[in-house]
Amino acid sequence: MGEVLLQAWGNWRRHLAAKIDFFVSEAEKRLLNQFPDIEGEAEAFAEQEFERLGTILDPERFDLADAAEMAHDRSLERYQLLSDMQRDIILTLATALYHDWEKELREWLVRELAHNFDMTKLEPRLWAINITELLDFLKALGWDPRLLSDFRHVEDCRLVVNVFKHGLGRSFEELKANAPQFLKSDFLSEAQFLKYADHRSISISLEDLRDFQRGLKQFWLELPENIFWSDNIVAPTWFEKALAKKP
């Protein structure tokens, strides 16, 4: 066994896991609990709107059926607006969770590798490469996070966040192929809907957010306290190019 290359203290890892739990718990209390019953709220709004319209519409031009139809249409609009708001809040929370996890991972790698390597070129590369390359690097060092039981939720979170941020593109096609459950329609089957779905079709629930939480939390808790360097390690090309071993 070689020298310790990366060290992740248990207290630090548990702190990051606890921070994820705190974030989701407080988000539920302070934000998501503001949407207890969207459907009931829309129905109540329809009744209020019907009563309001009954007092202002010209009875010679509109009857009660007209008022009821207008109130119904406006309640549907309110329901859709509230649903979209709830969805976007959950997506924003997922984005914050994921980016905090990725930044902590990159900062940890920079901090630990700085004990043994000149970071002049290596640090910019660690911030520039994509997450797939970072995960491959950890695998090359002997720990493959993709083997974790809940890591699929981290991958799902990454795709959802990228589609939410960037719209159509590679991430959307990957999401459509590998995680179509996040593209939802109330009216069409999945097979029919996927023909027409785009980035605006993305939707996640509170349960999805909790799945992301579980996957990101498991990553930190299962990260080995010590990852060792070995002469048998095949370092990725980007690492070798940026590498400058300290004397």
Residue, then its C-alpha position, 0 to 999 in steps of 0.5 A: m500500500g502506498e502513501v495516503l494521497l487523499q484524506a477525508w476526515g470522518n467528522w468533515r464527511r459527517h458534517l457535509a452529510a448533515k448539511i444536506d439533511f439540514f438544507v432539505s429539511e429547512a427547505e420543506k418547512r420554509l418553502l415547500n410547506q407553502f403549497p399544502d393543497i394547490e388543487g383545493e386553493a384553486e377550487a376556492f379561488a374559482e368560488q371567490e372569482f365566481e362571486r366577484l364576477g357576479t357583482i361586476l358583470d353586465p347582466e344584460r350581456f352575461d349570465l351565471a353560466d358565463a361567470a362560472e366558465m370565466a371563474h373556472d378558466r381563471s382557477l385553472e390558470r391559477y392552478q397551473l401557475l402555482s404548480d409551475m412555481q412549486r416545480d421551479i422551487i424544487l428544481t432550484l433546490a435540487t440545483a443548489l444541492y447538486h452544485d454545493w456537492e460538486k464544489e465541495l468535491r472539487e475543493w476537497l481534491v484541490r486541497e488534498l492533492a496540494h499536499n503532494f503536487d504543484m497545483t499551478k496547472l493541476e488546480p485549474r484542470l480540476w475545476a475545468i474538467n467535467i464531473t464524469e472525468l472527476l468520477d473516473f479519476l476517483k475510480a482510477l485511484g481505487w474507489d468507484p462512487r458509481l458502485l454506491s447503491d444510491f449513486r443513480h440518484v446523483e446522476d439523475c440530479r446532475l441531468v435534471v439540474n443541467v436540463f433546468k439550467h441549459g434547456l435542450g442539448r446533450s443533457f436533455e437527450e441523456l435525460k430522455a434516454n436514461a431518466p424519462q420519468f422526469l419528463k411528465s405529461d398528465f394527458l399522454s403516455e410516456a411513449q407518446f409524450l417523449k416524441y414531443a417533450d422538451h426541456r419545459s416538460i421537466s418536472i420533479s417532486l419532493e420525493d425526487l428531491r429526497d432521493f437526490q438528498r439520499g444519493l448525495k449524502q451517501f457519497w460523503l458518508e461512504l467516501p473512504e477516509n484514506i485513498f492511497w497512491s500506488d505505482n500501479i495507478v493509471a492516471p488519466t491523461w489530463f492529470e499527467k499533463a497538468l502534473a508536476k510532482k513537488p521535489 
